Amino acid sequence: MPTYEFRRPGRPPFEIAPGVVVTPGGYHFTRYRVEAQSAQTRTRRIGSTIWFGDFYGGRLTQTEAFVNWDVLRGHLPPEARPRE
């Protein structure tokens, strides 16, 4: 997903990581996302998401993983269901 951010001139540079300084000016980002997960109908599910791409003149990769265990197997007693 292409995005753009502009840091106004006159604003001080800031450090986003040790030794990585963002200076005023325009920055274009092109970020991508890859997701995978097991079927939602299963009692136990796993999944992962990875974001990667340009970030303030450099590159950034982020990851997120999850494990879900549905102990109720999708069944809730009537008193626990949301009202419509």
N, C-alpha and C positions, 0 to 999 in steps of 0.2 A: 504494500500500500504506500504510494508516494505521498510524502508530506513535506511541509516547508516551515521553517521557523526563522524568525529574524530577531536578532539581538540588537537593540538600538545602540548606535554609537554614543559614547559618553558613559555608558554603563561599564563598571569594572569587569574584567575577566573573572571567571570563577573556575575552581578546580573540581572536576567530577570524579577523579581518581588520582592517586599519587602520581604526579608528573604529567597529568592530562589536564590542560587548561583550555577552556572555551572562551574565545575572544568575541567581541561584538562583530556582527555581520550576518549574512544570510547562510542558511544551511538547508540542504535538500537531503531528505531521508527516503530510502527505499527499503522497506522492511518486509520480510516474508514470514509466514507462519506455516508450520507443518503439525498436524494433529493425528493421533492414532489412539484408538481405544477399543476394548472388547465390547461385545454386544450388551446393551442395557437390559436385556431380558435375563441375563445371568445373575446368580446370587452374588458372585464375586466379580468385580470389574477392575481392570487396570487401564491406565492411559497415560499419555505423555503429550506435551506441547513444546515445540521449540520455535522461538522467534529469532531471526537473524537478519543482518543487513547493516546498512550505513547508519552511523550515529555521530553527529558533530565532527565530521571530517575523519572519523575512524570507523571501527566496526564494533558491533555489540551482538552477543549471543546470549539468550536467556532460555532457561529450561524450567519446566514444571512437570511433575509427575504425581499421579494419585493412585490410591488403592481404595476401593469401596467394597463394603460387605453389607448386603441388605439382609439383616437377620429376620425381617418380617416377610421377606419374599414378595414384596409388593402388596401385601394384604394388611389393611388396617381395620380395626373394629369400627363399626358405624359411628360411635361417639367420638372417634379421633379424626374422622374425615373432615375436610373443610366444608363449610356450608356454601351452597350455591345461591 
